[in-house]
Every structure is written in structure tokens, then in C-alpha cells.
Amino acid sequence: MNLKPKVPNDRLRQEREVRGWSQRKLAQELDTNIDRISRWECGDSVPSPYYREKLCTLFGKDAKELGFVRRISPIRNAFEEEDLYYFSFGKLKTTWIVIDGDGIAEYSPQNIRSHFDPHPEELPEDLRVRRDQIQQQQEQKRKLGHPFQWNGGRYSLDRFVLSRDQVCEDMVLDMWFRPSDYYTFLATNMSLKENALRETYLQGVDWHSPVHYFSNSFGVSLTVITSDGYTMFTERGTNLGSRPGNYNISVSEGLSRPLDRGTRGHAPDVYRCASRGLTEELGLHEPDDFVASDIVLLSFGVDTLYSLWGLRGMVKTSKPVEEIVRHWSNGVKDKLENERIFPVKFALEEGDHVFCLFT
């Protein structure tokens, strides 16, 4: 885990104080909260491009004069981009930041609340052109009979609020979503492998809020535990638009606007998304193989490599691992999502092999 000492932003603080403004006054001018202003000035985080632009306009200064210009590390050293704690286990470091949750406390279903704003976020010209080019490329591939990515309705995470239940202090998560689509996701989030795009839009972002224009996907990922004490890792398909060939946990499903709407409106139901992922990717069906109420969501966070927000959790199934793998081999709805499945003992003992490969 790589931590660097925080550097207070004295320039920003001085610009505020020379005007006689309190942190509350500045927060009101920016339509944000005092906690965010405090983190910027203390050096715990730096403003996202959206807030940097607003601050520069408000104070009549450029980014360098306000102390925002920092050297961003290349994508291969993503850990050095922010003075934050990245999730790690053993010597393995990740680009995942846990925003809420300790892996033990659970979100109650009634404490994950989704809201919907029907107005999509308007992209800047360069991102809009990129999206149009992707659409044209995929349509051309389809016409030529080549593998292509089809478009589909997605949700973008506009903002969220973390809180606690007043009685038991259980975790509470409110999320506001806007409409988006898969081509926008490819043009923004999945294009962040280009350092130039990261430097333009993600330099010094504050990961305590979604990045404007780069939150066009939200996923639910689950570790599945079988009746005989195994879990499963997957290898993603090579023709996928999102992280082809990468290894993943048992199920990782993105919110779909047509499929994951809640029963009371257009806001998504994350448990419906999780259940759908279990069925489409592994062929597990409710209520025979699992019960939706047994899906346990444990943490909320963001993968900073591609600015992917999501919930992480687990579920137990009544099926043994060999039966699941055999059923998957015979065919499931979204078999193209994964090339292979790797069963692993959930509780490893000394001398155990890490992978017990059935396929």
C-alpha cells in the first residue's frame, strides 16, 4: 500500500480568506459541502476538473495559481494518483478504493436507496465526438460481419450520500442516477487507458464523488460460495468491450436501464441486477439455487483505473461447484461473458492448491 504525505493547499485557502469568506460561504458558492472544501484545503484530496473550473472562474485565477497543478502518474502506476488508501491483500495491490463498508457490516436492502434524474449529462465536444466515432465503428463492424459491441441503456452515477441509521447506525447509501448508454461508457470510462484523456479529466480527482462525464456504469459484483465450500473466479471473454480477457470474481453485472428498473419508477434495483447476473452468467436460478434475500452487499467503492463505481458482496448457493461448472459448460444465457471458470476452495488450508480447475 503506497501512501504519500498530504500537502495542504495554502493557495486555495488564501484566496478564500482574502475575500473574507468562510468555508461554508465557499461551499455555497460552489453548490457543494463544507467537508469537501476542508479536504481540498487540508490536502486530503484535490478538486475534480468540474470543481477546478468553477473555482478558477470564481476566483479569476488559473489552475496553477490555485495550487491544482500536480504531476499525474501514468496509468500503470495508478496507486500514486491520489493520497488515498487502495484495497490490498498480501502483496497484491489493487486500484479499488473502499468508500464505505468494512467487509463485515451489511447493507440492509431498505438502506440502499436509488433515485433517478431523467436528464442525461451533456458531454463536452471532444467526448461527444469520440462517442459518435465509436457508434459508427461498431455499426460498420456489424455490417461487415465482424464482432461488434451493441449499444444498450445504462445508468450513470450522478452523486451519492453516505449516512447511518439513527437507531442501530447501520450503513445507509442513497444514490442518484441519470440515463446513459454503452457507447458513452466505451467513449469515456473504457477510454481511460489513454493517458492524455486521464490527464484532461481525471488529474487529481476527488474519489469521494463521481467524476463528471466518467461515471457511465455502475456494477454489482458478488463472490458466490457453493454448497461444498468453493468459490469461483472467471476469465472474461476476449471480444467484450469492457476489460476483455481480465480475471474477475464470480459475478460482475452492470446496471441495465431496460432490465433493472425498480417496481416504483425508473430508478434501478441493485438486487435485481445481482440476481440477473447470477442467472445470466452462471445459470443460477431463484429460488431453486439461491434466494435474493440471501444476497449480502458489504461495501461501496470505485475502481480508479476506469472510474467504475459499484457494490461488492456475496451469496451462498445450494448447488455444488462441479454442478455449476457443468451447467455453465452446457450453456447459459451470457456464456460469452466468460471464457473459463476457476473453482477455488473458499477457505484455503495449508498445502491447498489455489486453483482447482474443472474447465
Beta strands, then each sheet from edge to edge (+ up, - down):
strand 1: 88-89
strand 2: 92-93
strand 3: 96-100
strand 4: 112-116
strand 5: 153-164
strand 6: 171-181
strand 7: 218-225
strand 8: 230-236
strand 9: 247-248
strand 10: 251-254
strand 11: 296-303
strand 12: 308-316
strand 13: 338-345
sheet 1: 1+ 2-
sheet 2: 3+ 11- 12+ 7+ 10-
sheet 3: 4+ 6+ 5-
sheet 4: 9+ 8- 13+
end
